[in-house]
Amino acid sequence: MKKALAGVKVVEFCDLAAGPFCAKLLADLGAEVIKVERPGCGDKARSRGPFVGDAADGERSCLFLYVNTNKMSVTLDVDTSAGRAVFKDLVKQADILLEDKAPRFMKAHGLDFKSLSALNPGLVVTSITPFGETGPYRNYKAYPLNVYQAGGDGFLLQSGPAYNNRPPTRAGSYAGEYEAAIYAAGATLAALFARAAIGKGQHVDCSKQEALMMLNRNVLARYPIEGVVEDRSSRQYDAGGIYAVKDGYIMIMPMEEHQWQGMMHMMGDPAWASDPRFKTRQDRGGHRDEINAHVIAWMKEHTKEEVYQLGQANSVPTGPFYSPQEVLQSEQLKSRQFFVECKHPAAGKVKMPVGLCKMAKTPISVDSPAPLLGQHNHEVFGERLGRSAEDRVKLHDAGAI
């Protein structure tokens, strides 16, 4: 069955998580993605653990295996003139280029949008960088941890009695990268759609910091409008946040009055809830610590499943924190075939999530595992670009491929 992006050609010139995950989303939708990696070592993700079977092998990185399904891999060194020439030949045939290099790097190598669009006017170039292509931070390097904190999530998220007095926290290693990638994928598809109307491609400039800040846009707006600086505790108007229960943790967010009433009902309508000091949301906000002391004690007497089911029955937003094993065994996810088994030539059989949604007419699927380093050099450089075997040997000997 035909996929949504069938026929769309993408060149990915990215490392680690954000750029590769953006490309993966397009590949899972049916785009042909040619991943350009450095000869010898490849994408930095190949060296990042954990590894399947605990073997530190560039073909067994769990991160790389996940974010690079449905792609082809070629090796190419754009620091060489011969490598840049081949890269430009690839781009001439592409609809989209995804890149995550510093602006000065791309310009110095003649690979910036202006230079590439002269070769291919219809090309959409999406740049995914820590702070964007303009401004004093444009050439700054940053780790995922730095960008996550720059986006504000470390300061604002993880609210609840157990977290309010903690210093800035971090999420999973690449959580912020994946969020930025989703923004970038949406913007890339919009630019591709616009090409049909305006007749040419354009440069899509994605700042990871700004993508993460957008997740907290309502909080950020309070300072310029009201002069209020939000933090974890100020985002709690009464009870709510992450609580410890008998068998782990659960999040509960009774943001509306009926949800607060539902929460009190699920707790057995305790006598303390009728205290006049707790009558309105504003009143409860001034006595947050006292209320949470009662809630904390109640939570410790129940399991995740008990609280979840009570929350569902009383219209209270509730979400348990599940272990990876619990997620993998979820009957809900099994019924939707969220996890698929993929056979990789080096890592063997691995299970991984597939797709962000279900599409009735153009299904999303994992059709091929993450590629081996340079697996498609012959097919891409020889069959597609017409480079002879002798020419490819010369490129290899020169360190270009």
Sequence and secondary structure as in RCSB ss.txt:
>XXXX:A:sequence
MKKALAGVKVVEFCDLAAGPFCAKLLADLGAEVIKVERPGCGDKARSRGPFVGDAADGERSCLFLYVNTNKMSVT
LDVDTSAGRAVFKDLVKQADILLEDKAPRFMKAHGLDFKSLSALNPGLVVTSITPFGETGPYRNYKAYPLNVYQA
GGDGFLLQSGPAYNNRPPTRAGSYAGEYEAAIYAAGATLAALFARAAIGKGQHVDCSKQEALMMLNRNVLARYPI
EGVVEDRSSRQYDAGGIYAVKDGYIMIMPMEEHQWQGMMHMMGDPAWASDPRFKTRQDRGGHRDEINAHVIAWMK
EHTKEEVYQLGQANSVPTGPFYSPQEVLQSEQLKSRQFFVECKHPAAGKVKMPVGLCKMAKTPISVDSPAPLLGQ
HNHEVFGERLGRSAEDRVKLHDAGAI
>XXXX:A:secstr
   TTTT EEEEE  SSHHHHHHHHHHHTT EEEEEE TTT SGGGG S BGGG   TT BHHHHHHTTTEEEEE
  TTSHHHHHHHHHHHHT SEEEE S HHHHHHTT SHHHHHHH TT EEEEEESS SSSTTTT    HHHHHHH
TTHHHHSS STTTTTS     STTHHHHHHHHHHHHHHHHHHHHHHHHSS  EEEEEHHHHHHHTTHHHHTHHHH
H     TTTT SSS EEEEETTEEEEE   SHHHHHHHHHHTT  GGGG GGGSSHHHHHTTHHHHHHHHHHHHT
TS HHHHHHHHHHTT  EEE   HHHHHT HHHHHTT EEEEEETTTEEEEEE  SS  SSS     S    TTT
THIIIIIIIT   HHHHHHHHHTT  
